[in-house]
Amino acid sequence: MAIVRAGSYARGCRRQGQGMNNRRSNLEVIADILRLGEAGKTEIMYSANMSYRQLQKYLDFMVESGFLEMKVVPNPGIKYKVTKKGQRLLHSIDPILEQLGFQA
């Protein structure tokens, strides 16, 4: 019997028809955010189904990595827009999720 640590593959699995934990992997969350294209924090938070604290960590990482850029707009003030690098990442993630049997 293999022992699987918390935070490993099994925790993030969301395969259809299997009785595994329904938590999403980091790749799935990143893909969900990138698929929005351009959105404010509230829209991203609700669309990606995450808390504000989780959202802020992902946005900070994705902006620092160059996958998203911050855009100043009148209301809500700041929107996040997918960069070309982010688009390339999304085009790489989707086939991986599909091969793993995750919903893409």
N, C-alpha and C positions, 0 to 999 in steps of 0.2 A: 504494500500500500504506500503510495507516494504522499508525502506531507507537502501541503501547499501553504505558503506563507500569506498573510494578509497583504493585499496590494499586488498580488501576482495575477496571472492570467485568469484564474478561476473566478476571482472576485468581480472582474469587469465583464464577464461573459453575458451575452444576451442573445443566445441563439434561439431561433424559433423552435418550439416543440420540446425544449429541454427544460428540466426542472432546476436550472441554475439561477443564481442570484441575478436580479434584474438591473443591477447597477451598471451604468455605462462606463466604457473605457475612456481614457483621456482622448484617444483618437476620435471616438464617436462624438464627444463633447466639442472638440475643436472643429470637426466637420460640421456639426450643427450650427456653430457660430459662423463659420465661413460661408455656409449656404445662404445666409441672410443677405449677403452682399453689402448692404449699408443699413445701419440701424443705431438707435440710441440704446443706452444701458437698459432701460426698462423693457424695451421690445426684445432685446437679446436675452435678458433674464427670464422672461416668460416663455419665449420661443424655445430656449435651450433647457427650460425647466430646472433652474438652479437658484440657489440663494445669492444674495448680493455679495456676500463674502467670497463664495466660490467664483462668481462672475468676475470680481475684481482681480483675483489671482490669474484667471485665464486671460483677461484683457491685458493686464500688465505684461504677462509672458508673450502674448501674441503681438503686441505693439513693439516690445523690445526686440523681438525676433524678426520684425519686418513683415509679418503676415497681415497685420491690420495697421491702418493709419487713422489718427484722430483728425476729425474735420470739425471746425467751429461753425455752427449754424445758429440762427436766431432762437429757435425753440426745438429741442430740449437743451440746447447749448453746445453739446458735443455729440457727434455721431462717429461711429467707427465704420470705416470702409475697408473692404478687402483689397489688398494690393495685388500686383501681378504675381509676386512671390506666394501670396496666400492662395491665389487661384491655382498656381502650379501644385501647391501642397494638397489642395482639395482634390485635384485630378489624380493625385497619387494615392490619397487616402481611400477614396471610394472603391477602387478595384481591390484593395487590401481587405476592406470590410466585407465586400462581396465574397471574396475567396474564403474568408473565415466563417461565412454564414451569418454575418450580422446584417441587420436591416440597413441598407444604404440609402 
